[in-house]
Amino acid sequence: MPACCVGGIIRSKGKLLLVRRGKPPGEGYWSIPGGHVETGETWQRAVEREIHEETGLVATCGEFVGWVERYALDQRYLIADFLVEAQNPDSAKPGDDALEVILADKTDMESLQVSPGLVTFLNDRGIWGS
């Protein structure tokens, strides 16, 4: 059985909010905030909770963007990614398992150690166009 997870895509002024993961899986990589769906929790509520835990932001889950399947540490992860609205993304602070938080543009992503497949996923779904 895959572990059910979520990711939240927060855009602000042509940039994306990224967190640098402090725990496995993905430790050290930059990615969109997210994590596991808890028992009895909706996908949307999980996105809002994870963003708050990792960045301190109050978020509102929006449109579903797509699914990602990843394998790490002998575990299969099924990740539902959503567009998310958050007030004042530039006030985000790292919390929970996030070591750092940044707003990054497409050029910034080229110099960061980004989670494998993230840039392709974002490009394929036109995230940078808006």
HUFENWO-V74655 format. One record per residue. N is the residue number from 1. PHI is phi as a letter, one per 40 degrees, with the letter a starting at -180 (none if undefined). D_CENTER is the distance of its C-alpha to the mean C-alpha in Angstrom with 1 decimal. Layout:
N;PHI;D_CENTER
N;PHI;D_CENTER
This chain:
1;none;21.8
2;c;18.1
3;c;15.7
4;c;13.8
5;b;10.1
6;b;7.4
7;b;4.0
8;b;4.5
9;c;5.8
10;b;8.2
11;b;11.2
12;a;14.1
13;f;17.3
14;g;16.2
15;b;13.3
16;b;9.5
17;c;7.9
18;b;6.7
19;b;7.4
20;c;10.0
21;c;10.1
22;b;13.6
23;b;14.3
24;c;14.6
25;c;13.2
26;g;11.6
27;d;13.5
28;g;13.9
29;c;11.3
30;c;9.0
31;a;5.4
32;c;2.3
33;c;3.0
34;i;4.5
35;i;7.9
36;c;11.3
37;c;13.2
38;c;16.3
39;d;19.8
40;g;20.9
41;c;17.6
42;c;16.5
43;d;13.2
44;c;13.0
45;c;14.1
46;c;11.6
47;c;8.6
48;c;10.9
49;c;11.9
50;c;8.8
51;c;7.9
52;c;11.6
53;c;11.9
54;c;9.5
55;b;10.6
56;g;13.7
57;c;12.9
58;c;14.4
59;b;12.3
60;b;13.8
61;c;12.1
62;b;13.5
63;c;14.1
64;c;12.9
65;b;11.9
66;i;12.4
67;b;12.4
68;b;11.6
69;b;13.9
70;b;13.8
71;b;16.5
72;a;16.4
73;f;19.1
74;f;21.2
75;b;18.6
76;c;17.3
77;b;13.8
78;b;13.3
79;b;9.8
80;c;9.9
81;b;7.5
82;b;8.7
83;c;9.7
84;b;9.9
85;b;12.7
86;a;13.0
87;c;16.3
88;f;16.7
89;d;13.2
90;c;15.5
91;c;16.5
92;c;13.3
93;b;14.3
94;c;12.9
95;a;13.6
96;f;13.5
97;c;12.4
98;c;10.8
99;c;13.7
100;a;12.9
101;b;11.0
102;a;11.9
103;b;12.1
104;b;12.7
105;c;14.7
106;d;15.4
107;c;18.1
108;d;16.2
109;c;13.9
110;c;17.2
111;b;18.1
112;c;14.9
113;c;14.4
114;c;11.2
115;d;10.0
116;d;12.8
117;g;12.5
118;c;9.4
119;c;12.0
120;c;14.2
121;d;11.8
122;c;11.1
123;c;14.9
124;c;16.1
125;b;14.7
126;g;16.0
127;c;12.9
128;c;14.9
129;c;18.0
130;b;17.3
